[in-house]
Amino acid sequence: MLNTNPVVVRRTLGALRESGIVESEGGRGGGWKLIRSLDQITVLDVQRALVEGRMLPAPLSRDHPNCPVERASNAVLERAHCLAEAALTTAYSETTLAQIAETAVATK
């Protein structure tokens, strides 16, 4: 159904478990379930559980560290990416999985 390797699914669910988003039960009738309700889980929670580091790392050049053009370009790129990441972080933190579910149901 997911069209991906089962190892990818297990790793993803493991990362979500480590972050306190899901838990698993073994045995008959077992499986994975959310620990918190959809309105208590933000997109940022899921993002941070699955991806380490920055969401939007700037594609900086490091080939010529003494070049003033490279340094200036890197500074502009870094600032733009920091501003974009701040906006994305805010949007992710304000969006819950419940909101996504509501939108999905409304567009059926």
Secondary structure, DSSP 8 states (H G I E B T S, - for coil): ---S-HHHHHHHHHHHHHTTSEEEE-STT-EEEESS-GGG-BHHHHHHHH--S-SS------S-TT-HHHHHHHHHHHHHHHHHHHHHHHHHHT-BHHHHHHHHHHT-
